[in-house]
């Protein structure tokens, strides 16, 4: 291979790499269509931490207790979440990708955290945990209240003005709850 060919090949590789760099470091959410919605990945952002929350969001979730939360906006700060309010998460997200952590659990036995769109009554288990040891459930896609409403899960006006998700704690233990959002889905 001549020096000229090597120089041209190097320029092509560097040009291709330079085109990729903004996408790799950009804080903006990037969309990929999957099914009826588009999936957006974002820099992980804390939306709930009951250890640092205030008001109704503060403190451990006791046995059989539930907590309703927002995935975007100023409420995130009182939920113990990011002071930047997770700016990439829109109000019309139909689903969110989350990591859920049981922090400092205590109680009489192994337990679970259920999660569901706010306003629905069919929770799925997001995390199993035991007192004395924390647990993390990563990369879970959960529909939001808005997503349920948009796709016909509710009849009538949008019931999602206050909250997006509900977490339910099982009957045998208490735990602080930490939730980070890593992406979302929306219809465009």
C-alpha positions, 0 to 999 in steps of 0.5 A, spaced: 500 500 500 502 506 498 503 512 502 497 516 499 493 510 499 494 509 507 493 517 508 486 517 504 484 511 508 486 514 515 482 520 513 476 516 511 476 513 518 478 519 522 472 523 518 467 517 520 469 517 527 469 525 527 461 524 525 460 519 530 463 523 536 457 528 537 452 522 537 456 519 543 457 525 547 451 529 546 446 529 552 440 530 547 436 524 547 436 520 541 430 516 538 429 509 535 423 506 533 420 500 536 413 498 535 408 504 535 413 508 539 420 511 539 425 509 544 429 514 547 436 513 551 438 519 556 443 520 561 441 516 567 437 521 572 435 520 579 427 521 579 426 518 586 430 517 593 426 516 599 432 517 603 433 524 601 426 526 599 421 531 603 414 531 605 410 525 603 416 522 599 420 522 605 422 515 609 422 508 608 416 504 604 413 500 610 409 494 609 403 494 604 405 501 603 405 504 596 407 511 593 405 515 587 411 518 583 412 523 577 417 521 572 418 529 570 418 536 572 419 540 579 416 534 583 422 530 582 426 534 587 421 533 593 422 526 591 429 526 592 431 526 585 435 530 581 435 538 582 436 538 574 429 535 574 431 530 569 430 535 563 430 530 557 424 526 560 417 529 557 410 529 560 408 525 554 412 519 555 408 513 554 413 508 558 420 509 562 426 505 562 428 505 570 433 502 575 430 500 581 433 499 588 431 497 595 436 501 600 437 499 607 431 494 607 429 491 614 423 487 616 421 480 618 422 476 611 424 477 604 419 482 600 418 485 593 416 492 590 411 492 585 410 497 580 404 499 575 402 505 571 398 510 576 391 509 576 391 502 574 391 496 579 395 490 576 402 491 579 408 487 576 414 485 581 420 490 579 424 487 585 425 482 590 429 484 596 431 481 603 432 485 609 439 486 611 441 486 603 440 491 598 437 489 591 437 492 584 433 491 578 436 494 572 433 496 565 425 495 566 421 498 561 414 500 565 408 504 562 406 510 564 399 513 566 400 517 560 401 511 556 395 507 558 391 513 557 394 514 550 393 507 548 386 506 551 387 504 558 382 509 561 376 512 558 374 519 558 379 525 560 386 524 562 387 522 569 394 523 569 395 530 571 398 528 578 402 522 577 406 517 572 407 511 576 405 507 583 410 503 587 407 498 592 411 494 597 410 487 599 407 485 606 414 483 610 419 489 610 420 496 609 425 499 605 428 506 602 426 506 594 431 509 589 429 510 582 433 512 576 431 513 569 435 511 563 430 512 557 423 513 555 418 511 550 413 516 546 409 516 540 414 521 536 
